[in-house]
Amino acid sequence: VYSRPFLETMAQFFLTGNKKQSVEELESAAYARFEELQQATTNQLKVALREKKIVDIMIDIHAPNIIIPEDVQLADSTLVVVDLGRLTIQSQSKSINRETNTNKIDEMSFEIMAYDKLI
């Protein structure tokens, strides 16, 4: 389908003025927008870290011991004792204090501090 207004608009877009200048203007505008987005993202991350909810987890689970007698009819028979162990989970918070100046923290530190560690 041939659409003359569409083709004229497209031709005008690609054929206007100095192509090198247009590309340089587009590059500088794109870079400026990138820097704006980067700064906005950094600011949002700083706010999120300052307002981050901290969850402190400490779980200590002792599993049962299973006692299996060799002979169930003898009172003094040999026993097998199976200890199923213990499970301990504890969080290690990497949060920052509310008073910490987030302007001094670089982007890699933000990424490290965003997540707590379970040990």
N, CA, C and O atoms as CSV, one atom per row, in Angstrom:
chain,resi,resn,atom,element,x,y,z
A,1,VAL,N,N,0.852,-1.168,0.000
A,1,VAL,CA,C,0.000,0.000,0.000
A,1,VAL,C,C,0.902,1.237,0.000
A,1,VAL,O,O,1.812,1.363,0.819
A,2,TYR,N,N,0.632,2.122,-0.916
A,2,TYR,CA,C,1.427,3.328,-1.075
A,2,TYR,C,C,0.746,4.475,-0.341
A,2,TYR,O,O,-0.419,4.777,-0.603
A,3,SER,N,N,1.468,5.119,0.580
A,3,SER,CA,C,0.934,6.262,1.313
A,3,SER,C,C,1.912,7.420,1.153
A,3,SER,O,O,2.967,7.447,1.787
A,4,ARG,N,N,1.561,8.350,0.323
A,4,ARG,CA,C,2.441,9.470,0.019
A,4,ARG,C,C,2.792,10.301,1.259
A,4,ARG,O,O,3.969,10.612,1.437
A,5,PRO,N,N,1.843,10.679,2.128
A,5,PRO,CA,C,2.201,11.477,3.322
A,5,PRO,C,C,3.186,10.730,4.246
A,5,PRO,O,O,4.102,11.328,4.812
A,6,PHE,N,N,2.977,9.446,4.376
A,6,PHE,CA,C,3.884,8.664,5.232
A,6,PHE,C,C,5.293,8.659,4.650
A,6,PHE,O,O,6.255,8.904,5.378
A,7,LEU,N,N,5.432,8.392,3.379
A,7,LEU,CA,C,6.741,8.347,2.737
A,7,LEU,C,C,7.423,9.717,2.777
A,7,LEU,O,O,8.632,9.796,2.992
A,8,GLU,N,N,6.668,10.787,2.574
A,8,GLU,CA,C,7.251,12.130,2.630
A,8,GLU,C,C,7.747,12.453,4.048
A,8,GLU,O,O,8.809,13.054,4.213
A,9,THR,N,N,6.986,12.057,5.054
A,9,THR,CA,C,7.399,12.291,6.443
A,9,THR,C,C,8.660,11.508,6.765
A,9,THR,O,O,9.574,12.034,7.400
A,10,MET,N,N,8.714,10.274,6.339
A,10,MET,CA,C,9.892,9.443,6.584
A,10,MET,C,C,11.103,9.994,5.836
A,10,MET,O,O,12.198,10.047,6.397
A,11,ALA,N,N,10.931,10.398,4.604
A,11,ALA,CA,C,12.033,10.963,3.816
A,11,ALA,C,C,12.533,12.252,4.455
A,11,ALA,O,O,13.740,12.485,4.521
A,12,GLN,N,N,11.616,13.087,4.922
A,12,GLN,CA,C,12.012,14.339,5.557
A,12,GLN,C,C,12.797,14.065,6.846
A,12,GLN,O,O,13.760,14.767,7.152
A,13,PHE,N,N,12.383,13.054,7.589
A,13,PHE,CA,C,13.078,12.703,8.829
A,13,PHE,C,C,14.518,12.284,8.561
A,13,PHE,O,O,15.436,12.704,9.266
A,14,PHE,N,N,14.713,11.446,7.527
A,14,PHE,CA,C,16.039,10.921,7.258
A,14,PHE,C,C,16.903,11.847,6.403
A,14,PHE,O,O,18.122,11.675,6.375
A,15,LEU,N,N,16.332,12.794,5.724
A,15,LEU,CA,C,17.096,13.636,4.815
A,15,LEU,C,C,17.296,15.069,5.319
A,15,LEU,O,O,17.788,15.907,4.564
A,16,THR,N,N,16.936,15.371,6.546
A,16,THR,CA,C,17.035,16.759,7.013
A,16,THR,C,C,18.455,17.110,7.419
A,16,THR,O,O,19.132,16.322,8.079
A,17,GLY,N,N,18.902,18.287,7.027
A,17,GLY,CA,C,20.126,18.913,7.483
A,17,GLY,C,C,21.373,18.061,7.425
A,17,GLY,O,O,21.480,17.109,6.652
A,18,ASN,N,N,22.305,18.438,8.267
A,18,ASN,CA,C,23.587,17.773,8.353
A,18,ASN,C,C,23.425,16.478,9.151
A,18,ASN,O,O,23.106,16.505,10.340
A,19,LYS,N,N,23.646,15.355,8.486
A,19,LYS,CA,C,23.444,14.060,9.133
A,19,LYS,C,C,24.386,13.871,10.318
A,19,LYS,O,O,23.994,13.316,11.345
A,20,LYS,N,N,25.631,14.334,10.176
A,20,LYS,CA,C,26.596,14.170,11.250
A,20,LYS,C,C,26.157,14.941,12.492
A,20,LYS,O,O,26.264,14.444,13.613
A,21,GLN,N,N,25.671,16.142,12.284
A,21,GLN,CA,C,25.202,16.949,13.409
A,21,GLN,C,C,23.984,16.290,14.066
A,21,GLN,O,O,23.877,16.287,15.293
A,22,SER,N,N,23.079,15.739,13.281
A,22,SER,CA,C,21.895,15.088,13.829
A,22,SER,C,C,22.284,13.881,14.668
A,22,SER,O,O,21.715,13.663,15.738
A,23,VAL,N,N,23.237,13.100,14.202
A,23,VAL,CA,C,23.683,11.931,14.953
A,23,VAL,C,C,24.343,12.358,16.255
A,23,VAL,O,O,24.112,11.748,17.298
A,24,GLU,N,N,25.162,13.401,16.201
A,24,GLU,CA,C,25.819,13.895,17.414
A,24,GLU,C,C,24.801,14.435,18.410
A,24,GLU,O,O,24.935,14.233,19.616
A,25,GLU,N,N,23.783,15.124,17.897
A,25,GLU,CA,C,22.730,15.622,18.786
A,25,GLU,C,C,21.978,14.466,19.431
A,25,GLU,O,O,21.679,14.505,20.624
A,26,LEU,N,N,21.673,13.436,18.646
A,26,LEU,CA,C,20.988,12.264,19.185
A,26,LEU,C,C,21.847,11.555,20.244
A,26,LEU,O,O,21.341,11.125,21.280
A,27,GLU,N,N,23.143,11.441,19.967
A,27,GLU,CA,C,24.041,10.795,20.932
A,27,GLU,C,C,24.103,11.574,22.232
A,27,GLU,O,O,24.030,10.993,23.315
A,28,SER,N,N,24.237,12.891,22.127
A,28,SER,CA,C,24.327,13.692,23.349
A,28,SER,C,C,23.004,13.672,24.119
A,28,SER,O,O,23.009,13.636,25.350
A,29,ALA,N,N,21.884,13.694,23.417
A,29,ALA,CA,C,20.585,13.632,24.092
A,29,ALA,C,C,20.391,12.274,24.761
A,29,ALA,O,O,19.882,12.195,25.880
A,30,ALA,N,N,20.799,11.204,24.075
A,30,ALA,CA,C,20.676,9.867,24.656
A,30,ALA,C,C,21.578,9.717,25.874
A,30,ALA,O,O,21.171,9.127,26.874
A,31,TYR,N,N,22.785,10.239,25.803
A,31,TYR,CA,C,23.703,10.157,26.942
A,31,TYR,C,C,23.194,10.974,28.128
A,31,TYR,O,O,23.301,10.543,29.276
A,32,ALA,N,N,22.646,12.147,27.848
A,32,ALA,CA,C,22.089,12.977,28.921
A,32,ALA,C,C,20.919,12.268,29.584
A,32,ALA,O,O,20.787,12.308,30.808
A,33,ARG,N,N,20.074,11.625,28.800
A,33,ARG,CA,C,18.936,10.875,29.355
A,33,ARG,C,C,19.430,9.684,30.166
A,33,ARG,O,O,18.878,9.379,31.223
A,34,PHE,N,N,20.463,9.015,29.679
A,34,PHE,CA,C,21.053,7.893,30.411
A,34,PHE,C,C,21.567,8.343,31.772
A,34,PHE,O,O,21.325,7.677,32.779
A,35,GLU,N,N,22.268,9.461,31.808
A,35,GLU,CA,C,22.784,9.988,33.080
A,35,GLU,C,C,21.648,10.362,34.025
A,35,GLU,O,O,21.747,10.131,35.230
A,36,GLU,N,N,20.570,10.937,33.492
A,36,GLU,CA,C,19.409,11.268,34.328
A,36,GLU,C,C,18.808,10.010,34.945
A,36,GLU,O,O,18.508,9.975,36.138
A,37,LEU,N,N,18.636,8.977,34.123
A,37,LEU,CA,C,18.073,7.717,34.626
A,37,LEU,C,C,18.998,7.057,35.638
A,37,LEU,O,O,18.535,6.505,36.637
A,38,GLN,N,N,20.287,7.110,35.389
A,38,GLN,CA,C,21.258,6.529,36.312
A,38,GLN,C,C,21.212,7.243,37.659
A,38,GLN,O,O,21.238,6.596,38.706
A,39,GLN,N,N,21.145,8.552,37.636
A,39,GLN,CA,C,21.074,9.327,38.878
A,39,GLN,C,C,19.763,9.060,39.613
A,39,GLN,O,O,19.757,8.925,40.836
A,40,ALA,N,N,18.669,8.983,38.886
A,40,ALA,CA,C,17.371,8.705,39.514
A,40,ALA,C,C,17.358,7.315,40.146
A,40,ALA,O,O,16.834,7.135,41.245
A,41,THR,N,N,17.933,6.341,39.456
A,41,THR,CA,C,18.005,4.983,39.999
A,41,THR,C,C,18.867,4.942,41.249
A,41,THR,O,O,18.502,4.292,42.228
A,42,THR,N,N,19.990,5.618,41.232
A,42,THR,CA,C,20.865,5.670,42.407
A,42,THR,C,C,20.152,6.315,43.589
A,42,THR,O,O,20.257,5.835,44.717
A,43,ASN,N,N,19.430,7.396,43.335
A,43,ASN,CA,C,18.688,8.062,44.405
A,43,ASN,C,C,17.607,7.155,44.977
A,43,ASN,O,O,17.420,7.107,46.193
A,44,GLN,N,N,16.895,6.437,44.117
A,44,GLN,CA,C,15.856,5.522,44.586
A,44,GLN,C,C,16.457,4.392,45.407
A,44,GLN,O,O,15.871,3.970,46.403
A,45,LEU,N,N,17.616,3.901,44.999
A,45,LEU,CA,C,18.285,2.839,45.741
A,45,LEU,C,C,18.748,3.330,47.103
A,45,LEU,O,O,18.653,2.601,48.090
A,46,LYS,N,N,19.246,4.555,47.164
A,46,LYS,CA,C,19.651,5.135,48.451
A,46,LYS,C,C,18.466,5.226,49.402
A,46,LYS,O,O,18.578,4.884,50.579
A,47,VAL,N,N,17.335,5.687,48.888
A,47,VAL,CA,C,16.130,5.786,49.722
A,47,VAL,C,C,15.685,4.399,50.170
A,47,VAL,O,O,15.315,4.211,51.329
A,48,ALA,N,N,15.719,3.440,49.271
A,48,ALA,CA,C,15.307,2.081,49.622
A,48,ALA,C,C,16.202,1.493,50.699
A,48,ALA,O,O,15.713,0.814,51.601
A,49,LEU,N,N,17.505,1.741,50.624
A,49,LEU,CA,C,18.413,1.219,51.647
A,49,LEU,C,C,18.211,1.910,52.991
A,49,LEU,O,O,18.314,1.275,54.041
A,50,ARG,N,N,17.924,3.205,52.961
A,50,ARG,CA,C,17.682,3.919,54.220
A,50,ARG,C,C,16.401,3.446,54.887
A,50,ARG,O,O,16.317,3.404,56.115
A,51,GLU,N,N,15.398,3.088,54.084
A,51,GLU,CA,C,14.096,2.692,54.622
A,51,GLU,C,C,13.903,1.179,54.649
A,51,GLU,O,O,12.793,0.699,54.878
A,52,LYS,N,N,14.951,0.444,54.423
A,52,LYS,CA,C,14.880,-1.020,54.339
A,52,LYS,C,C,14.429,-1.626,55.664
A,52,LYS,O,O,14.917,-1.253,56.731
A,53,LYS,N,N,13.505,-2.552,55.578
A,53,LYS,CA,C,13.071,-3.297,56.747
A,53,LYS,C,C,14.096,-4.393,57.010
A,53,LYS,O,O,14.548,-5.074,56.090
A,54,ILE,N,N,14.451,-4.549,58.269
A,54,ILE,CA,C,15.465,-5.527,58.636
A,54,ILE,C,C,14.788,-6.724,59.290
A,54,ILE,O,O,14.003,-6.573,60.226
A,55,VAL,N,N,15.100,-7.907,58.787
A,55,VAL,CA,C,14.573,-9.140,59.358
A,55,VAL,C,C,15.747,-9.892,59.974
A,55,VAL,O,O,16.694,-10.269,59.284
A,56,ASP,N,N,15.666,-10.099,61.271
A,56,ASP,CA,C,16.714,-10.829,61.977
A,56,ASP,C,C,16.184,-12.228,62.254
A,56,ASP,O,O,15.231,-12.398,63.016
A,57,ILE,N,N,16.799,-13.222,61.637
A,57,ILE,CA,C,16.342,-14.603,61.756
A,57,ILE,C,C,17.362,-15.420,62.530
A,57,ILE,O,O,18.563,-15.363,62.266
A,58,MET,N,N,16.855,-16.182,63.493
A,58,MET,CA,C,17.700,-17.134,64.199
A,58,MET,C,C,16.860,-18.379,64.453
A,58,MET,O,O,15.965,-18.371,65.298
A,59,ILE,N,N,17.151,-19.440,63.722
A,59,ILE,CA,C,16.416,-20.699,63.830
A,59,ILE,C,C,17.394,-21.772,64.290
A,59,ILE,O,O,18.470,-21.939,63.717
A,60,ASP,N,N,17.004,-22.492,65.327
A,60,ASP,CA,C,17.827,-23.589,65.844
A,60,ASP,C,C,16.895,-24.776,66.062
A,60,ASP,O,O,16.141,-24.812,67.035
A,61,ILE,N,N,16.950,-25.740,65.159
A,61,ILE,CA,C,16.046,-26.894,65.194
A,61,ILE,C,C,16.859,-28.142,65.524
A,61,ILE,O,O,17.844,-28.455,64.855
A,62,HIS,N,N,16.436,-28.832,66.549
A,62,HIS,CA,C,17.054,-30.106,66.916
A,62,HIS,C,C,16.147,-31.223,66.416
A,62,HIS,O,O,14.976,-31.297,66.788
A,63,ALA,N,N,16.685,-32.072,65.589
A,63,ALA,CA,C,15.920,-33.195,65.069
A,63,ALA,C,C,15.875,-34.284,66.138
A,63,ALA,O,O,16.703,-34.295,67.049
A,64,PRO,N,N,14.919,-35.191,66.030
A,64,PRO,CA,C,14.785,-36.232,67.053
A,64,PRO,C,C,15.890,-37.288,66.967
A,64,PRO,O,O,16.566,-37.443,65.950
A,65,ASN,N,N,16.038,-37.997,68.071
A,65,ASN,CA,C,16.910,-39.172,68.109
A,65,ASN,C,C,16.013,-40.396,67.994
A,65,ASN,O,O,14.977,-40.484,68.653
A,66,ILE,N,N,16.414,-41.321,67.165
A,66,ILE,CA,C,15.635,-42.555,66.976
A,66,ILE,C,C,16.407,-43.691,67.630
A,66,ILE,O,O,17.593,-43.890,67.364
A,67,ILE,N,N,15.712,-44.437,68.492
A,67,ILE,CA,C,16.321,-45.572,69.190
A,67,ILE,C,C,15.695,-46.848,68.656
A,67,ILE,O,O,14.482,-47.045,68.728
A,68,ILE,N,N,16.551,-47.713,68.118
A,68,ILE,CA,C,16.089,-48.978,67.539
A,68,ILE,C,C,16.729,-50.126,68.322
A,68,ILE,O,O,17.949,-50.287,68.296
A,69,PRO,N,N,15.903,-50.936,69.029
A,69,PRO,CA,C,16.471,-52.076,69.751
A,69,PRO,C,C,16.751,-53.244,68.808
A,69,PRO,O,O,16.054,-53.447,67.814
A,70,GLU,N,N,17.790,-54.003,69.148
A,70,GLU,CA,C,18.120,-55.178,68.334
A,70,GLU,C,C,17.044,-56.247,68.486
A,70,GLU,O,O,16.675,-56.919,67.523
A,71,ASP,N,N,16.558,-56.390,69.690
A,71,ASP,CA,C,15.508,-57.365,69.956
A,71,ASP,C,C,14.471,-56.683,70.833
A,71,ASP,O,O,14.788,-56.251,71.942
A,72,VAL,N,N,13.264,-56.581,70.362
A,72,VAL,CA,C,12.226,-55.855,71.086
A,72,VAL,C,C,11.710,-56.623,72.300
A,72,VAL,O,O,11.061,-56.035,73.165
A,73,GLN,N,N,11.983,-57.918,72.383
A,73,GLN,CA,C,11.465,-58.713,73.492
A,73,GLN,C,C,12.404,-58.725,74.701
A,73,GLN,O,O,11.965,-59.015,75.814
A,74,LEU,N,N,13.676,-58.418,74.502
A,74,LEU,CA,C,14.632,-58.392,75.606
A,74,LEU,C,C,14.776,-56.967,76.129
A,74,LEU,O,O,14.945,-56.024,75.356
A,75,ALA,N,N,14.707,-56.822,77.448
A,75,ALA,CA,C,14.799,-55.497,78.060
A,75,ALA,C,C,16.213,-54.932,77.978
A,75,ALA,O,O,16.386,-53.717,77.887
A,76,ASP,N,N,17.210,-55.784,78.008
A,76,ASP,CA,C,18.598,-55.298,77.988
A,76,ASP,C,C,19.300,-55.575,76.663
A,76,ASP,O,O,20.512,-55.794,76.641
A,77,SER,N,N,18.550,-55.568,75.552
A,77,SER,CA,C,19.145,-55.827,74.244
A,77,SER,C,C,19.949,-54.610,73.774
A,77,SER,O,O,19.798,-53.505,74.294
A,78,THR,N,N,20.797,-54.845,72.788
A,78,THR,CA,C,21.628,-53.789,72.221
A,78,THR,C,C,20.734,-52.802,71.469
A,78,THR,O,O,19.770,-53.180,70.803
A,79,LEU,N,N,21.091,-51.524,71.602
A,79,LEU,CA,C,20.309,-50.468,70.957
A,79,LEU,C,C,21.147,-49.745,69.895
A,79,LEU,O,O,22.355,-49.562,70.047
A,80,VAL,N,N,20.485,-49.352,68.849
A,80,VAL,CA,C,21.099,-48.481,67.835
A,80,VAL,C,C,20.438,-47.114,67.993
A,80,VAL,O,O,19.218,-46.986,67.888
A,81,VAL,N,N,21.264,-46.093,68.248
A,81,VAL,CA,C,20.740,-44.739,68.416
A,81,VAL,C,C,21.121,-43.919,67.180
A,81,VAL,O,O,22.300,-43.793,66.849
A,82,VAL,N,N,20.113,-43.364,66.504
A,82,VAL,CA,C,20.328,-42.547,65.307
A,82,VAL,C,C,19.978,-41.099,65.658
A,82,VAL,O,O,18.824,-40.776,65.943
A,83,ASP,N,N,20.991,-40.240,65.632
A,83,ASP,CA,C,20.799,-38.810,65.898
A,83,ASP,C,C,20.613,-38.116,64.553
A,83,ASP,O,O,21.526,-38.114,63.727
A,84,LEU,N,N,19.445,-37.529,64.327
A,84,LEU,CA,C,19.149,-36.898,63.038
A,84,LEU,C,C,19.684,-35.475,62.927
A,84,LEU,O,O,19.459,-34.799,61.923
A,85,GLY,N,N,20.395,-35.021,63.960
A,85,GLY,CA,C,21.153,-33.785,63.832
A,85,GLY,C,C,20.459,-32.527,64.272
A,85,GLY,O,O,19.490,-32.549,65.031
A,86,ARG,N,N,20.985,-31.423,63.769
A,86,ARG,CA,C,20.549,-30.099,64.178
A,86,ARG,C,C,20.666,-29.164,62.979
A,86,ARG,O,O,21.611,-29.259,62.196
A,87,LEU,N,N,19.708,-28.270,62.846
A,87,LEU,CA,C,19.710,-27.290,61.763
A,87,LEU,C,C,19.712,-25.904,62.383
A,87,LEU,O,O,18.820,-25.562,63.160
A,88,THR,N,N,20.718,-25.106,62.037
A,88,THR,CA,C,20.821,-23.737,62.558
A,88,THR,C,C,20.914,-22.771,61.391
A,88,THR,O,O,21.770,-22.915,60.518
A,89,ILE,N,N,20.027,-21.783,61.383
A,89,ILE,CA,C,20.036,-20.736,60.356
A,89,ILE,C,C,20.003,-19.394,61.081
A,89,ILE,O,O,19.200,-19.179,61.988
A,90,GLN,N,N,20.895,-18.495,60.659
A,90,GLN,CA,C,20.953,-17.167,61.277
A,90,GLN,C,C,21.223,-16.143,60.185
A,90,GLN,O,O,22.046,-16.369,59.299
A,91,SER,N,N,20.525,-15.020,60.256
A,91,SER,CA,C,20.738,-13.973,59.262
A,91,SER,C,C,21.899,-13.087,59.679
A,91,SER,O,O,22.170,-12.886,60.862
A,92,GLN,N,N,22.567,-12.572,58.672
A,92,GLN,CA,C,23.657,-11.630,58.893
A,92,GLN,C,C,23.301,-10.382,58.110
A,92,GLN,O,O,23.462,-10.340,56.891
A,93,SER,N,N,22.823,-9.376,58.801
A,93,SER,CA,C,22.331,-8.171,58.152
A,93,SER,C,C,23.489,-7.324,57.640
A,93,SER,O,O,24.490,-7.131,58.329
A,94,LYS,N,N,23.331,-6.822,56.417
A,94,LYS,CA,C,24.326,-5.920,55.836
A,94,LYS,C,C,23.726,-4.538,55.675
A,94,LYS,O,O,24.161,-3.755,54.830
A,95,SER,N,N,22.735,-4.244,56.483
A,95,SER,CA,C,22.049,-2.963,56.370
A,95,SER,C,C,22.911,-1.835,56.892
A,95,SER,O,O,23.849,-2.040,57.663
A,96,ILE,N,N,22.570,-0.652,56.457
A,96,ILE,CA,C,23.291,0.533,56.915
A,96,ILE,C,C,22.483,1.204,58.004
A,96,ILE,O,O,21.265,1.043,58.079
A,97,ASN,N,N,23.154,1.944,58.830
A,97,ASN,CA,C,22.462,2.720,59.861
A,97,ASN,C,C,21.725,3.867,59.210
A,97,ASN,O,O,22.082,4.301,58.115
A,98,ARG,N,N,20.709,4.355,59.871
A,98,ARG,CA,C,19.944,5.494,59.347
A,98,ARG,C,C,20.817,6.740,59.243
A,98,ARG,O,O,20.561,7.615,58.416
A,99,GLU,N,N,21.846,6.818,60.081
A,99,GLU,CA,C,22.701,8.006,60.100
A,99,GLU,C,C,23.811,7.942,59.048
A,99,GLU,O,O,24.478,8.946,58.798
A,100,THR,N,N,24.016,6.786,58.434
A,100,THR,CA,C,25.095,6.644,57.456
A,100,THR,C,C,24.820,7.529,56.246
A,100,THR,O,O,23.698,7.570,55.741
A,101,ASN,N,N,25.833,8.228,55.789
A,101,ASN,CA,C,25.695,9.091,54.626
A,101,ASN,C,C,25.763,8.237,53.365
A,101,ASN,O,O,26.829,7.735,53.009
A,102,THR,N,N,24.629,8.072,52.692
A,102,THR,CA,C,24.576,7.219,51.504
A,102,THR,C,C,25.256,7.854,50.306
A,102,THR,O,O,25.494,7.166,49.313
A,103,ASN,N,N,25.578,9.132,50.360
A,103,ASN,CA,C,26.274,9.777,49.241
A,103,ASN,C,C,27.701,9.264,49.100
A,103,ASN,O,O,28.283,9.356,48.019
A,104,LYS,N,N,28.278,8.722,50.178
A,104,LYS,CA,C,29.652,8.247,50.151
A,104,LYS,C,C,29.768,6.787,49.719
A,104,LYS,O,O,30.877,6.264,49.613
A,105,ILE,N,N,28.646,6.129,49.472
A,105,ILE,CA,C,28.645,4.709,49.140
A,105,ILE,C,C,28.587,4.545,47.626
A,105,ILE,O,O,27.750,5.163,46.968
A,106,ASP,N,N,29.471,3.716,47.066
A,106,ASP,CA,C,29.470,3.507,45.622
A,106,ASP,C,C,28.418,2.466,45.232
A,106,ASP,O,O,27.807,1.837,46.096
A,107,GLU,N,N,28.212,2.291,43.921
A,107,GLU,CA,C,27.145,1.435,43.419
A,107,GLU,C,C,27.343,-0.038,43.773
A,107,GLU,O,O,26.366,-0.737,44.043
A,108,MET,N,N,28.584,-0.524,43.778
A,108,MET,CA,C,28.836,-1.920,44.135
A,108,MET,C,C,28.463,-2.177,45.591
A,108,MET,O,O,27.913,-3.229,45.916
A,109,SER,N,N,28.759,-1.224,46.464
A,109,SER,CA,C,28.398,-1.369,47.871
A,109,SER,C,C,26.882,-1.402,48.038
A,109,SER,O,O,26.366,-2.130,48.885
A,110,PHE,N,N,26.168,-0.618,47.234
A,110,PHE,CA,C,24.705,-0.651,47.291
A,110,PHE,C,C,24.201,-2.056,46.991
A,110,PHE,O,O,23.326,-2.571,47.686
A,111,GLU,N,N,24.754,-2.668,45.959
A,111,GLU,CA,C,24.306,-4.010,45.571
A,111,GLU,C,C,24.587,-5.018,46.672
A,111,GLU,O,O,23.758,-5.886,46.945
A,112,ILE,N,N,25.749,-4.913,47.308
A,112,ILE,CA,C,26.104,-5.831,48.391
A,112,ILE,C,C,25.186,-5.610,49.591
A,112,ILE,O,O,24.749,-6.570,50.225
A,113,MET,N,N,24.896,-4.353,49.904
A,113,MET,CA,C,24.109,-4.037,51.086
A,113,MET,C,C,22.616,-4.279,50.889
A,113,MET,O,O,21.866,-4.308,51.865
A,114,ALA,N,N,22.174,-4.452,49.655
A,114,ALA,CA,C,20.749,-4.613,49.401
A,114,ALA,C,C,20.212,-5.951,49.884
A,114,ALA,O,O,19.011,-6.074,50.128
A,115,TYR,N,N,21.060,-6.944,50.026
A,115,TYR,CA,C,20.611,-8.279,50.386
A,115,TYR,C,C,21.275,-8.746,51.674
A,115,TYR,O,O,22.479,-8.572,51.860
A,116,ASP,N,N,20.487,-9.336,52.553
A,116,ASP,CA,C,21.019,-9.926,53.770
A,116,ASP,C,C,21.541,-11.328,53.449
A,116,ASP,O,O,21.175,-11.917,52.432
A,117,LYS,N,N,22.382,-11.844,54.309
A,117,LYS,CA,C,23.014,-13.137,54.080
A,117,LYS,C,C,22.560,-14.112,55.159
A,117,LYS,O,O,22.532,-13.769,56.341
A,118,LEU,N,N,22.206,-15.323,54.754
A,118,LEU,CA,C,21.871,-16.373,55.707
A,118,LEU,C,C,23.084,-17.270,55.883
A,118,LEU,O,O,23.643,-17.764,54.904
A,119,ILE,N,N,23.493,-17.483,57.135
A,119,ILE,CA,C,24.660,-18.317,57.401
A,119,ILE,C,C,24.260,-19.515,58.246
A,119,ILE,O,O,25.106,-20.344,58.581
